[in-house]
Amino acid sequence: MLIPSSLRPLDGRFGAGPSRIPAAHLHLDATWMGTSHRASPVKSIVGDIRNMLGTLFDLPEGYEVALGNGGASLLWDAIGLCLVERKAQAASFGAFSGKAAAAIAAQPQLDSPSVRTAEPGHAIECVNEEGVDTYLYPHNETSTGVMLPVRRWDGLTVVDGTSAAGGVDVDISETDVYYFSPQKALASDGGLWLAILSPAAIERSERLTAERWVPDLLNLTKALEASRKNQTVNTPALATLNLLHAQLRWMLSEGGLAAMNARCLANSRIIYEWAEATSWAHPFAEKDYRSRTVVTVDVDLPAEEIVEICRRSGIVDISGYRGLKRNQLRIATFPQMRDQDLRALAESLTWVGQQLDPR
């Protein structure tokens, strides 16, 4: 079974990460590829990336951009080593927020964290708690399509922005650490982490890493010191920097974060409205916390069959997150997704549903 070509999107990539990369960004003139990352012009590219992120997020006075190797999941260990003094509180309501909380719980130098949990599809926020010095939560839970408001708590506020950063408006002054990977809304490849650090976070990291042994690759102070020189502690993937640089230039040329937020809001609305109008599909995330960048939809028809028919027809990476084990679709609505492709996806899914359940 193949979806009629007249219905299919022109670009059928809807994965939540690695995400769609604009084709034009894959044909960049990058004569600096294959050269030393500690020499110009690679340092100039890293400097541009840091400056453009500062512009995109309208950084408050004293906030700095750090970057390093290993992806944002590496920071789950670094946070416990470099930022948590004694006790953290974590909000856990999906696979990735659960892993972040578990990484803190595994560190023997810390007290057991206070973990606030909710079932997947629902949201739970942090609350101020005596004895807690660091609060951890995701801006957007990639596995479930649940998005929290970003707000500060009475301690160092550390926010995982991985699948929201660049696609959802955020007031960075409400955070001390806003960290993310570039393979989502930033349309790049994996293997790199980026973090926006407040003066309070920088001071905490400098103090704790002077008191504790921390491996170099998990040391946020060393990463920031290298970033100030427009470098990373060890060799980065230059292709990732290339793609990230191109996406940030595009985002700023299109109107910055406010424009990207509007695109994602419009993109996600296409899929939510389709699901609400379809008898066999239902939005999964709690209504008041629905993501603008990762849409999850429960289906009454066999999700595996829907995904396989779509894949044969050139529509890929719409499976639900495997760890949830739900009969579900998950569709990215990042800024680089075009509204006409998302409308075509909705039409294609409607056609598939008619074939599987012609009643």
Short mmCIF file of the C-alpha atoms (twelve columns), coordinates in Angstrom:
data_MODEL
# 
_entry.id   MODEL 
# 
loop_
_atom_site.group_PDB 
_atom_site.id 
_atom_site.type_symbol 
_atom_site.label_atom_id 
_atom_site.label_alt_id 
_atom_site.label_comp_id 
_atom_site.label_asym_id 
_atom_site.label_seq_id 
_atom_site.Cartn_x 
_atom_site.Cartn_y 
_atom_site.Cartn_z 
_atom_site.pdbx_PDB_model_num 
ATOM 1   C CA . MET A 1   0.000   0.000  0.000  1 
ATOM 2   C CA . LEU A 2   1.347   3.424  -0.991 1 
ATOM 3   C CA . ILE A 3   -0.083  6.848  -0.263 1 
ATOM 4   C CA . PRO A 4   -1.020  8.605  -3.532 1 
ATOM 5   C CA . SER A 5   1.793   10.911 -4.604 1 
ATOM 6   C CA . SER A 6   -0.657  13.808 -4.931 1 
ATOM 7   C CA . LEU A 7   -1.220  13.730 -1.156 1 
ATOM 8   C CA . ARG A 8   2.334   13.274 0.078  1 
ATOM 9   C CA . PRO A 9   4.481   16.079 1.516  1 
ATOM 10  C CA . LEU A 10  7.392   17.247 -0.617 1 
ATOM 11  C CA . ASP A 11  9.709   16.609 2.328  1 
ATOM 12  C CA . GLY A 12  8.617   13.643 4.432  1 
ATOM 13  C CA . ARG A 13  11.028  13.987 7.360  1 
ATOM 14  C CA . PHE A 14  9.174   14.647 10.620 1 
ATOM 15  C CA . GLY A 15  11.549  13.189 13.209 1 
ATOM 16  C CA . ALA A 16  11.922  14.745 16.652 1 
ATOM 17  C CA . GLY A 17  15.689  14.364 16.463 1 
ATOM 18  C CA . PRO A 18  17.830  14.067 14.562 1 
ATOM 19  C CA . SER A 19  15.490  16.475 12.858 1 
ATOM 20  C CA . ARG A 20  14.985  17.691 9.328  1 
ATOM 21  C CA . ILE A 21  17.958  19.696 8.041  1 
ATOM 22  C CA . PRO A 22  17.149  22.184 5.254  1 
ATOM 23  C CA . ALA A 23  18.660  20.914 2.005  1 
ATOM 24  C CA . ALA A 24  20.338  24.255 1.339  1 
ATOM 25  C CA . HIS A 25  22.356  23.891 4.537  1 
ATOM 26  C CA . LEU A 26  23.900  20.663 3.240  1 
ATOM 27  C CA . HIS A 27  25.549  22.482 0.327  1 
ATOM 28  C CA . LEU A 28  27.440  25.162 2.197  1 
ATOM 29  C CA . ASP A 29  30.843  26.466 1.171  1 
ATOM 30  C CA . ALA A 30  32.933  25.263 4.091  1 
ATOM 31  C CA . THR A 31  36.570  25.305 3.075  1 
ATOM 32  C CA . TRP A 32  37.387  25.290 6.785  1 
ATOM 33  C CA . MET A 33  36.024  21.749 7.126  1 
ATOM 34  C CA . GLY A 34  38.924  19.417 7.826  1 
ATOM 35  C CA . THR A 35  41.070  22.128 9.420  1 
ATOM 36  C CA . SER A 36  42.150  22.661 13.030 1 
ATOM 37  C CA . HIS A 37  39.372  23.616 15.436 1 
ATOM 38  C CA . ARG A 38  41.869  25.689 17.400 1 
ATOM 39  C CA . ALA A 39  42.668  27.987 14.503 1 
ATOM 40  C CA . SER A 40  40.821  30.549 12.439 1 
ATOM 41  C CA . PRO A 41  38.315  30.350 10.755 1 
ATOM 42  C CA . VAL A 42  36.770  27.617 12.949 1 
ATOM 43  C CA . LYS A 43  37.159  29.828 16.028 1 
ATOM 44  C CA . SER A 44  35.416  32.584 14.106 1 
ATOM 45  C CA . ILE A 45  32.475  30.245 13.365 1 
ATOM 46  C CA . VAL A 46  32.224  29.267 17.055 1 
ATOM 47  C CA . GLY A 47  32.332  32.943 17.987 1 
ATOM 48  C CA . ASP A 48  29.544  33.673 15.511 1 
ATOM 49  C CA . ILE A 49  27.461  30.830 16.978 1 
ATOM 50  C CA . ARG A 50  27.882  32.166 20.519 1 
ATOM 51  C CA . ASN A 51  27.033  35.708 19.420 1 
ATOM 52  C CA . MET A 52  24.003  34.617 17.406 1 
ATOM 53  C CA . LEU A 53  22.685  32.555 20.313 1 
ATOM 54  C CA . GLY A 54  23.100  35.638 22.492 1 
ATOM 55  C CA . THR A 55  21.032  37.638 20.015 1 
ATOM 56  C CA . LEU A 56  18.420  34.919 19.497 1 
ATOM 57  C CA . PHE A 57  17.781  34.547 23.231 1 
ATOM 58  C CA . ASP A 58  18.326  38.239 24.089 1 
ATOM 59  C CA . LEU A 59  20.729  37.349 26.884 1 
ATOM 60  C CA . PRO A 60  20.618  39.408 30.090 1 
ATOM 61  C CA . GLU A 61  23.747  41.154 31.323 1 
ATOM 62  C CA . GLY A 62  26.377  38.708 32.549 1 
ATOM 63  C CA . TYR A 63  24.926  35.570 30.952 1 
ATOM 64  C CA . GLU A 64  27.345  33.574 28.784 1 
ATOM 65  C CA . VAL A 65  27.119  30.811 26.181 1 
ATOM 66  C CA . ALA A 66  29.214  27.682 26.707 1 
ATOM 67  C CA . LEU A 67  29.473  24.684 24.413 1 
ATOM 68  C CA . GLY A 68  31.125  21.310 24.524 1 
ATOM 69  C CA . ASN A 69  31.190  17.782 23.184 1 
ATOM 70  C CA . GLY A 70  28.963  14.868 24.066 1 
ATOM 71  C CA . GLY A 71  25.384  16.063 23.645 1 
ATOM 72  C CA . ALA A 72  22.998  17.464 26.223 1 
ATOM 73  C CA . SER A 73  22.640  14.132 28.034 1 
ATOM 74  C CA . LEU A 74  26.267  14.542 29.148 1 
ATOM 75  C CA . LEU A 75  25.101  17.540 31.164 1 
ATOM 76  C CA . TRP A 76  22.891  15.355 33.353 1 
ATOM 77  C CA . ASP A 77  26.098  14.115 34.999 1 
ATOM 78  C CA . ALA A 78  27.856  17.487 34.815 1 
ATOM 79  C CA . ILE A 79  24.989  19.249 36.603 1 
ATOM 80  C CA . GLY A 80  25.365  17.059 39.685 1 
ATOM 81  C CA . LEU A 81  29.108  17.504 39.741 1 
ATOM 82  C CA . CYS A 82  29.328  21.216 38.950 1 
ATOM 83  C CA . LEU A 83  26.060  22.869 39.998 1 
ATOM 84  C CA . VAL A 84  24.254  20.955 42.774 1 
ATOM 85  C CA . GLU A 85  25.688  21.773 46.191 1 
ATOM 86  C CA . ARG A 86  23.835  19.228 48.317 1 
ATOM 87  C CA . LYS A 87  20.285  18.600 47.156 1 
ATOM 88  C CA . ALA A 88  18.314  19.024 43.949 1 
ATOM 89  C CA . GLN A 89  14.651  18.857 43.125 1 
ATOM 90  C CA . ALA A 90  13.661  17.443 39.728 1 
ATOM 91  C CA . ALA A 91  10.392  17.349 37.822 1 
ATOM 92  C CA . SER A 92  10.019  13.988 36.056 1 
ATOM 93  C CA . PHE A 93  7.156   13.239 33.658 1 
ATOM 94  C CA . GLY A 94  8.721   11.396 30.742 1 
ATOM 95  C CA . ALA A 95  11.759  9.451  29.572 1 
ATOM 96  C CA . PHE A 96  14.280  12.280 29.406 1 
ATOM 97  C CA . SER A 97  13.275  14.150 32.544 1 
ATOM 98  C CA . GLY A 98  13.363  10.767 34.305 1 
ATOM 99  C CA . LYS A 99  16.909  10.123 33.108 1 
ATOM 100 C CA . ALA A 100 18.024  13.564 34.249 1 
ATOM 101 C CA . ALA A 101 16.630  12.903 37.744 1 
ATOM 102 C CA . ALA A 102 18.257  9.450  37.846 1 
ATOM 103 C CA . ALA A 103 21.665  10.935 36.974 1 
ATOM 104 C CA . ILE A 104 21.464  13.207 40.027 1 
ATOM 105 C CA . ALA A 105 20.285  10.347 42.268 1 
ATOM 106 C CA . ALA A 106 23.302  8.251  41.245 1 
ATOM 107 C CA . GLN A 107 25.915  10.745 42.479 1 
ATOM 108 C CA . PRO A 108 27.145  9.710  45.966 1 
ATOM 109 C CA . GLN A 109 28.396  13.147 47.019 1 
ATOM 110 C CA . LEU A 110 24.816  14.518 46.926 1 
ATOM 111 C CA . ASP A 111 21.767  14.006 49.090 1 
ATOM 112 C CA . SER A 112 18.957  12.034 47.469 1 
ATOM 113 C CA . PRO A 113 17.032  14.398 45.194 1 
ATOM 114 C CA . SER A 114 13.432  15.350 45.710 1 
ATOM 115 C CA . VAL A 115 11.670  14.062 42.593 1 
ATOM 116 C CA . ARG A 116 8.194   15.239 41.627 1 
ATOM 117 C CA . THR A 117 6.578   12.845 39.156 1 
ATOM 118 C CA . ALA A 118 3.573   12.737 36.861 1 
ATOM 119 C CA . GLU A 119 2.371   10.095 34.447 1 
ATOM 120 C CA . PRO A 120 3.478   10.518 30.809 1 
ATOM 121 C CA . GLY A 121 1.169   12.896 28.982 1 
ATOM 122 C CA . HIS A 122 0.671   14.987 32.115 1 
ATOM 123 C CA . ALA A 123 2.840   17.753 33.528 1 
ATOM 124 C CA . ILE A 124 4.207   18.561 36.947 1 
ATOM 125 C CA . GLU A 125 6.185   21.625 37.970 1 
ATOM 126 C CA . CYS A 126 8.757   22.170 40.671 1 
ATOM 127 C CA . VAL A 127 7.785   23.767 43.975 1 
ATOM 128 C CA . ASN A 128 9.948   25.734 46.387 1 
ATOM 129 C CA . GLU A 129 11.307  23.363 49.018 1 
ATOM 130 C CA . GLU A 130 13.461  23.946 52.077 1 
ATOM 131 C CA . GLY A 131 16.948  22.463 51.759 1 
ATOM 132 C CA . VAL A 132 16.930  22.349 47.951 1 
ATOM 133 C CA . ASP A 133 19.656  24.397 46.251 1 
ATOM 134 C CA . THR A 134 19.045  23.419 42.601 1 
ATOM 135 C CA . TYR A 135 15.819  22.906 40.616 1 
ATOM 136 C CA . LEU A 136 15.812  20.815 37.425 1 
ATOM 137 C CA . TYR A 137 13.078  20.458 34.830 1 
ATOM 138 C CA . PRO A 138 12.614  20.252 31.066 1 
ATOM 139 C CA . HIS A 139 11.136  23.083 29.045 1 
ATOM 140 C CA . ASN A 140 9.776   20.433 26.697 1 
ATOM 141 C CA . GLU A 141 9.627   16.684 27.399 1 
ATOM 142 C CA . THR A 142 10.625  15.265 24.018 1 
ATOM 143 C CA . SER A 143 9.238   11.797 24.661 1 
ATOM 144 C CA . THR A 144 5.682   12.873 25.508 1 
ATOM 145 C CA . GLY A 145 5.143   16.267 23.869 1 
ATOM 146 C CA . VAL A 146 4.485   18.030 27.193 1 
ATOM 147 C CA . MET A 147 5.787   21.596 27.608 1 
ATOM 148 C CA . LEU A 148 6.240   23.490 30.875 1 
ATOM 149 C CA . PRO A 149 6.344   27.252 31.402 1 
ATOM 150 C CA . VAL A 150 9.850   28.448 32.230 1 
ATOM 151 C CA . ARG A 151 9.994   30.092 35.649 1 
ATOM 152 C CA . ARG A 152 12.543  30.600 38.385 1 
ATOM 153 C CA . TRP A 153 12.478  28.807 41.742 1 
ATOM 154 C CA . ASP A 154 14.246  29.581 45.039 1 
ATOM 155 C CA . GLY A 155 17.576  28.083 44.042 1 
ATOM 156 C CA . LEU A 156 19.695  27.601 40.962 1 
ATOM 157 C CA . THR A 157 17.153  26.969 38.167 1 
ATOM 158 C CA . VAL A 158 18.396  24.523 35.524 1 
ATOM 159 C CA . VAL A 159 16.205  23.952 32.462 1 
ATOM 160 C CA . ASP A 160 16.628  21.300 29.763 1 
ATOM 161 C CA . GLY A 161 15.630  23.161 26.609 1 
ATOM 162 C CA . THR A 162 16.702  20.476 24.158 1 
ATOM 163 C CA . SER A 163 13.542  20.090 22.042 1 
ATOM 164 C CA . ALA A 164 12.268  23.638 22.678 1 
ATOM 165 C CA . ALA A 165 15.352  25.818 22.204 1 
ATOM 166 C CA . GLY A 166 15.009  27.930 19.089 1 
ATOM 167 C CA . GLY A 167 11.348  27.092 18.600 1 
ATOM 168 C CA . VAL A 168 9.652   28.371 21.753 1 
ATOM 169 C CA . ASP A 169 9.823   31.818 23.313 1 
ATOM 170 C CA . VAL A 170 11.652  31.881 26.646 1 
ATOM 171 C CA . ASP A 171 12.753  34.524 29.137 1 
ATOM 172 C CA . ILE A 172 16.317  33.449 29.868 1 
ATOM 173 C CA . SER A 173 16.404  35.644 32.996 1 
ATOM 174 C CA . GLU A 174 14.023  33.092 34.578 1 
ATOM 175 C CA . THR A 175 16.809  30.483 34.363 1 
ATOM 176 C CA . ASP A 176 20.363  30.036 35.579 1 
ATOM 177 C CA . VAL A 177 21.184  27.286 33.096 1 
ATOM 178 C CA . TYR A 178 19.278  26.757 29.857 1 
ATOM 179 C CA . TYR A 179 20.908  23.878 27.994 1 
ATOM 180 C CA . PHE A 180 20.172  22.048 24.764 1 
ATOM 181 C CA . SER A 181 21.449  20.046 21.825 1 
ATOM 182 C CA . PRO A 182 21.497  21.332 18.233 1 
ATOM 183 C CA . GLN A 183 19.764  18.379 16.511 1 
ATOM 184 C CA . LYS A 184 16.188  19.551 17.158 1 
ATOM 185 C CA . ALA A 185 14.868  23.032 16.351 1 
ATOM 186 C CA . LEU A 186 18.421  24.114 15.546 1 
ATOM 187 C CA . ALA A 187 18.498  21.731 12.555 1 
ATOM 188 C CA . SER A 188 22.007  20.459 13.098 1 
ATOM 189 C CA . ASP A 189 23.559  17.131 14.023 1 
ATOM 190 C CA . GLY A 190 24.169  15.554 17.429 1 
ATOM 191 C CA . GLY A 191 27.289  15.314 19.570 1 
ATOM 192 C CA . LEU A 192 27.384  18.885 20.850 1 
ATOM 193 C CA . TRP A 193 25.842  20.570 23.901 1 
ATOM 194 C CA . LEU A 194 25.170  24.247 24.415 1 
ATOM 195 C CA . ALA A 195 24.329  25.999 27.671 1 
ATOM 196 C CA . ILE A 196 23.402  29.556 28.584 1 
ATOM 197 C CA . LEU A 197 24.804  30.259 32.054 1 
ATOM 198 C CA . SER A 198 23.856  33.009 34.501 1 
ATOM 199 C CA . PRO A 199 26.448  34.734 36.702 1 
ATOM 200 C CA . ALA A 200 25.110  32.673 39.633 1 
ATOM 201 C CA . ALA A 201 25.610  29.419 37.725 1 
ATOM 202 C CA . ILE A 202 29.108  30.446 36.677 1 
ATOM 203 C CA . GLU A 203 30.031  31.272 40.286 1 
ATOM 204 C CA . ARG A 204 28.553  27.995 41.578 1 
ATOM 205 C CA . SER A 205 30.444  25.963 38.979 1 
ATOM 206 C CA . GLU A 206 33.739  27.739 39.642 1 
ATOM 207 C CA . ARG A 207 33.414  27.162 43.373 1 
ATOM 208 C CA . LEU A 208 32.322  23.521 43.268 1 
ATOM 209 C CA . THR A 209 34.827  22.444 40.604 1 
ATOM 210 C CA . ALA A 210 37.582  23.979 42.727 1 
ATOM 211 C CA . GLU A 211 36.412  21.864 45.694 1 
ATOM 212 C CA . ARG A 212 35.584  18.580 43.894 1 
ATOM 213 C CA . TRP A 213 37.360  16.373 41.429 1 
ATOM 214 C CA . VAL A 214 35.503  16.620 38.133 1 
ATOM 215 C CA . PRO A 215 36.567  14.959 34.860 1 
ATOM 216 C CA . ASP A 216 37.575  17.534 32.279 1 
ATOM 217 C CA . LEU A 217 34.770  16.615 29.861 1 
ATOM 218 C CA . LEU A 218 32.167  17.088 32.628 1 
ATOM 219 C CA . ASN A 219 33.703  20.287 33.990 1 
ATOM 220 C CA . LEU A 220 31.445  23.219 33.075 1 
ATOM 221 C CA . THR A 221 34.053  25.724 34.229 1 
ATOM 222 C CA . LYS A 222 36.638  24.313 31.821 1 
ATOM 223 C CA . ALA A 223 34.020  24.262 29.053 1 
ATOM 224 C CA . LEU A 224 33.221  27.926 29.642 1 
ATOM 225 C CA . GLU A 225 36.894  28.849 29.736 1 
ATOM 226 C CA . ALA A 226 37.384  27.159 26.363 1 
ATOM 227 C CA . SER A 227 34.204  28.730 24.987 1 
ATOM 228 C CA . ARG A 228 35.437  32.196 25.883 1 
ATOM 229 C CA . LYS A 229 38.303  31.450 23.485 1 
ATOM 230 C CA . ASN A 230 35.755  30.206 20.902 1 
ATOM 231 C CA . GLN A 231 36.985  26.652 21.348 1 
ATOM 232 C CA . THR A 232 35.838  23.381 22.913 1 
ATOM 233 C CA . VAL A 233 37.763  21.233 25.380 1 
ATOM 234 C CA . ASN A 234 38.352  18.608 22.715 1 
ATOM 235 C CA . THR A 235 37.744  18.310 18.978 1 
ATOM 236 C CA . PRO A 236 34.170  19.110 17.916 1 
ATOM 237 C CA . ALA A 237 32.375  17.818 14.827 1 
ATOM 238 C CA . LEU A 238 32.919  20.644 12.370 1 
ATOM 239 C CA . ALA A 239 29.933  19.590 10.261 1 
ATOM 240 C CA . THR A 240 27.697  20.093 13.305 1 
ATOM 241 C CA . LEU A 241 29.081  23.599 13.798 1 
ATOM 242 C CA . ASN A 242 28.559  24.294 10.094 1 
ATOM 243 C CA . LEU A 243 24.892  23.284 10.154 1 
ATOM 244 C CA . LEU A 244 24.200  25.084 13.442 1 
ATOM 245 C CA . HIS A 245 25.775  28.265 12.092 1 
ATOM 246 C CA . ALA A 246 23.580  28.127 8.985  1 
ATOM 247 C CA . GLN A 247 20.369  27.543 10.960 1 
ATOM 248 C CA . LEU A 248 21.047  30.388 13.374 1 
ATOM 249 C CA . ARG A 249 21.691  32.778 10.484 1 
ATOM 250 C CA . TRP A 250 18.387  31.722 8.930  1 
ATOM 251 C CA . MET A 251 16.473  32.087 12.208 1 
ATOM 252 C CA . LEU A 252 17.734  35.610 12.782 1 
ATOM 253 C CA . SER A 253 17.087  36.627 9.175  1 
ATOM 254 C CA . GLU A 254 13.484  35.379 9.504  1 
ATOM 255 C CA . GLY A 255 12.712  37.456 12.599 1 
ATOM 256 C CA . GLY A 256 14.408  35.711 15.513 1 
ATOM 257 C CA . LEU A 257 12.866  33.750 18.346 1 
ATOM 258 C CA . ALA A 258 9.456   35.441 18.229 1 
ATOM 259 C CA . ALA A 259 9.083   34.457 14.576 1 
ATOM 260 C CA . MET A 260 10.234  30.886 15.264 1 
ATOM 261 C CA . ASN A 261 7.761   30.616 18.138 1 
ATOM 262 C CA . ALA A 262 4.957   31.749 15.814 1 
ATOM 263 C CA . ARG A 263 5.983   29.197 13.166 1 
ATOM 264 C CA . CYS A 264 5.992   26.346 15.677 1 
ATOM 265 C CA . LEU A 265 2.664   27.418 17.142 1 
ATOM 266 C CA . ALA A 266 1.097   27.426 13.664 1 
ATOM 267 C CA . ASN A 267 2.786   24.147 12.691 1 
ATOM 268 C CA . SER A 268 1.675   22.282 15.802 1 
ATOM 269 C CA . ARG A 269 -1.874  23.624 15.474 1 
ATOM 270 C CA . ILE A 270 -2.170  21.863 12.094 1 
ATOM 271 C CA . ILE A 271 -1.551  18.462 13.682 1 
ATOM 272 C CA . TYR A 272 -3.573  19.080 16.857 1 
ATOM 273 C CA . GLU A 273 -6.570  20.251 14.826 1 
ATOM 274 C CA . TRP A 274 -6.262  17.226 12.528 1 
ATOM 275 C CA . ALA A 275 -6.167  14.868 15.516 1 
ATOM 276 C CA . GLU A 276 -9.151  16.534 17.169 1 
ATOM 277 C CA . ALA A 277 -11.144 16.242 13.935 1 
ATOM 278 C CA . THR A 278 -10.199 12.585 13.311 1 
ATOM 279 C CA . SER A 279 -12.283 9.863  14.948 1 
ATOM 280 C CA . TRP A 280 -9.339  7.485  15.428 1 
ATOM 281 C CA . ALA A 281 -6.726  10.028 16.646 1 
ATOM 282 C CA . HIS A 282 -6.465  11.935 19.932 1 
ATOM 283 C CA . PRO A 283 -3.852  14.439 21.189 1 
ATOM 284 C CA . PHE A 284 -1.876  12.741 23.974 1 
ATOM 285 C CA . ALA A 285 -0.473  15.628 26.016 1 
ATOM 286 C CA . GLU A 286 -2.494  17.413 28.670 1 
ATOM 287 C CA . LYS A 287 -4.206  20.297 26.859 1 
ATOM 288 C CA . ASP A 288 -2.780  23.197 28.869 1 
ATOM 289 C CA . TYR A 289 0.761   21.829 28.464 1 
ATOM 290 C CA . ARG A 290 0.819   20.743 24.822 1 
ATOM 291 C CA . SER A 291 4.148   21.202 23.087 1 
ATOM 292 C CA . ARG A 292 4.571   23.517 20.119 1 
ATOM 293 C CA . THR A 293 7.558   21.581 18.792 1 
ATOM 294 C CA . VAL A 294 6.812   17.858 19.375 1 
ATOM 295 C CA . VAL A 295 3.213   16.702 18.878 1 
ATOM 296 C CA . THR A 296 2.161   13.308 20.239 1 
ATOM 297 C CA . VAL A 297 -1.061  11.660 19.066 1 
ATOM 298 C CA . ASP A 298 -2.635  8.453  20.376 1 
ATOM 299 C CA . VAL A 299 -4.333  6.405  17.648 1 
ATOM 300 C CA . ASP A 300 -6.994  3.693  17.718 1 
ATOM 301 C CA . LEU A 301 -5.661  2.044  14.546 1 
ATOM 302 C CA . PRO A 302 -2.397  0.033  14.586 1 
ATOM 303 C CA . ALA A 303 0.365   2.643  14.822 1 
ATOM 304 C CA . GLU A 304 2.996   0.262  13.451 1 
ATOM 305 C CA . GLU A 305 0.967   -0.248 10.260 1 
ATOM 306 C CA . ILE A 306 0.436   3.484  9.852  1 
ATOM 307 C CA . VAL A 307 4.154   4.139  10.306 1 
ATOM 308 C CA . GLU A 308 5.143   1.381  7.849  1 
ATOM 309 C CA . ILE A 309 2.752   2.576  5.118  1 
ATOM 310 C CA . CYS A 310 4.055   6.108  5.587  1 
ATOM 311 C CA . ARG A 311 7.668   4.971  5.468  1 
ATOM 312 C CA . ARG A 312 7.135   3.098  2.197  1 
ATOM 313 C CA . SER A 313 5.601   6.321  0.875  1 
ATOM 314 C CA . GLY A 314 8.564   8.498  1.912  1 
ATOM 315 C CA . ILE A 315 7.133   9.830  5.187  1 
ATOM 316 C CA . VAL A 316 9.571   8.909  7.943  1 
ATOM 317 C CA . ASP A 317 10.221  9.086  11.683 1 
ATOM 318 C CA . ILE A 318 6.675   9.558  12.982 1 
ATOM 319 C CA . SER A 319 6.773   6.643  15.456 1 
ATOM 320 C CA . GLY A 320 5.945   7.335  19.081 1 
ATOM 321 C CA . TYR A 321 8.811   7.276  21.577 1 
ATOM 322 C CA . ARG A 322 9.637   3.586  21.981 1 
ATOM 323 C CA . GLY A 323 10.055  3.731  25.756 1 
ATOM 324 C CA . LEU A 324 6.444   4.804  26.290 1 
ATOM 325 C CA . LYS A 325 5.145   1.652  24.537 1 
ATOM 326 C CA . ARG A 326 1.968   3.413  23.437 1 
ATOM 327 C CA . ASN A 327 -0.016  3.091  20.216 1 
ATOM 328 C CA . GLN A 328 1.085   6.545  19.221 1 
ATOM 329 C CA . LEU A 329 2.537   8.876  16.604 1 
ATOM 330 C CA . ARG A 330 5.084   11.594 17.362 1 
ATOM 331 C CA . ILE A 331 5.541   14.432 14.878 1 
ATOM 332 C CA . ALA A 332 8.075   17.243 15.074 1 
ATOM 333 C CA . THR A 333 6.830   20.745 14.252 1 
ATOM 334 C CA . PHE A 334 10.163  22.574 14.513 1 
ATOM 335 C CA . PRO A 335 10.732  25.912 12.709 1 
ATOM 336 C CA . GLN A 336 12.319  24.218 9.686  1 
ATOM 337 C CA . MET A 337 9.131   22.214 9.058  1 
ATOM 338 C CA . ARG A 338 6.938   23.809 6.376  1 
ATOM 339 C CA . ASP A 339 3.239   24.229 6.992  1 
ATOM 340 C CA . GLN A 340 2.384   22.802 3.557  1 
ATOM 341 C CA . ASP A 341 4.266   19.613 4.398  1 
ATOM 342 C CA . LEU A 342 2.433   19.267 7.703  1 
ATOM 343 C CA . ARG A 343 -0.928  19.757 5.967  1 
ATOM 344 C CA . ALA A 344 0.071   17.130 3.419  1 
ATOM 345 C CA . LEU A 345 1.073   14.803 6.257  1 
ATOM 346 C CA . ALA A 346 -2.366  15.246 7.835  1 
ATOM 347 C CA . GLU A 347 -4.045  14.447 4.496  1 
ATOM 348 C CA . SER A 348 -1.808  11.415 4.036  1 
ATOM 349 C CA . LEU A 349 -2.646  10.109 7.498  1 
ATOM 350 C CA . THR A 350 -6.346  10.580 6.816  1 
ATOM 351 C CA . TRP A 351 -5.984  8.516  3.623  1 
ATOM 352 C CA . VAL A 352 -4.114  5.764  5.505  1 
ATOM 353 C CA . GLY A 353 -6.861  5.679  8.109  1 
ATOM 354 C CA . GLN A 354 -9.475  5.260  5.400  1 
ATOM 355 C CA . GLN A 355 -7.626  2.259  4.008  1 
ATOM 356 C CA . LEU A 356 -7.142  0.587  7.388  1 
ATOM 357 C CA . ASP A 357 -10.691 1.290  8.601  1 
ATOM 358 C CA . PRO A 358 -12.945 2.050  5.605  1 
ATOM 359 C CA . ARG A 359 -16.127 2.312  7.686  1 
# 
